[in-house]
Amino acid sequence: MVRKICRQSRVLVINPNSNTAMTESMKPVLTGIESSIMTLEYWTCPTGPPIIKSQADMYESALHCLPLLLEMEKDFDGFLGACYADHPLVRLLQSYVGSKPVVGIFDASIFAAMQLVSDGSMFGIITTGMAYETLLSQGVTALIGSTDDYCSLFGGVAASGIGLEDLDIKQQATAREKIFSATRRLLQKNSGKLDVVVMGGVILSGMETWVREALVVELGADKAGKVKVIDQLVVGALTLAALLRSEGLDMVDYGLALR
């Protein structure tokens, strides 16, 4: 049982890689999420991988992060793991901090997608590098299990190939085309049954508009308008706020995380 916190809670948003620019990119996305429930503070791991591209990178970053986070644990009431992956740090931190909530943005987005998906439809993930197609697919299976009822909801993962170099303003046209291509591939994977898209990578924040444009091109305006696009960071913060209020996840207004 998560303890109920009456005062305003201090939440640490954790970037488990050592890229400070990525941490800074999270702040405008989460502006407005702070409330009478919580204030957000941000932390970047000072050492370890500058970007996480593999399972090995995840374990390495967890080794760098965990001792430092445990030194700060007493100063915070909750933790948001801001890496879009089934990152071992989330599970490790959960095991050490007792009743304090620890939410990974990956976990939060999948639970939200499962609640938002319509009968007979599927949710899918648009991610960054090709390696994440396998990593995230495995992560979804680990999270929701392999029963037919749940697996039938998952429409797969499509990599965009977006990297840090694509964040340059001069690369916007290239980045947009990569998102268009990934959206088309995701629709093909589930034969057009997609009605929830999760943005699966912190560096994709702000690119939801391109997904929407691609959906209109591929599906037409009417059908595209029915597809829900989830902001991974916002849904993580909303989930954490609910846990700090000792509310169940069925009480989260996931509509606030749609873009």
Secondary structure as UniProt FT lines:
FT   STRAND          9..15
FT   HELIX           20..30
FT   TURN            31..33
FT   STRAND          38..44
FT   HELIX           55..72
FT   HELIX           73..75
FT   STRAND          78..81
FT   HELIX           88..96
FT   TURN            98..99
FT   STRAND          102..104
FT   HELIX           105..116
FT   TURN            119..120
FT   STRAND          122..127
FT   HELIX           131..144
FT   HELIX           148..151
FT   TURN            152..153
FT   STRAND          154..159
FT   HELIX           164..167
FT   HELIX           169..171
FT   HELIX           172..189
FT   TURN            190..192
FT   STRAND          194..200
FT   HELIX           202..204
FT   TURN            205..206
FT   HELIX           208..219
FT   HELIX           221..224
FT   TURN            225..226
FT   STRAND          228..230
FT   HELIX           232..244
FT   TURN            245..246
FT   HELIX           249..251
FT   HELIX           254..257
//
